[in-house]
Amino acid sequence: MWRATLRFSAVGLEMGVAVAIGYGLGWWLDGRFSTRPYLTVAMLLLGIAAAFRSLYRAAKEGQRVADGRDEDEKENE
């Protein structure tokens, strides 16, 4: 149970980090190739997509836990 709680509490942090990395990488690439703001926007969108992917995976895992199909429960049987 604690493992699942820690995993779900980290989702917000994962989302923030994914967006920040996408923006930072795009900003750096724009400076390197003088393409402002195109790569910043593109990488920011990829970061947002990665954040939503993380949220989707956590929701799927939460559904498994709620349905009682958690790996820990299987091991304890």
Long-range contacts (C-beta under 8 A, 24 or more apart in sequence): 1-72, 3-72, 4-61, 4-62, 4-65, 4-70, 7-58, 7-61, 8-58, 8-61, 8-62, 11-54, 11-55, 11-58, 14-51, 14-54, 15-51, 15-52, 15-54, 15-55, 16-51, 18-47, 18-48, 18-50, 18-51, 18-54, 19-44, 19-47, 19-48, 19-51, 20-47, 21-47, 22-46, 22-47, 22-48, 22-50, 23-47
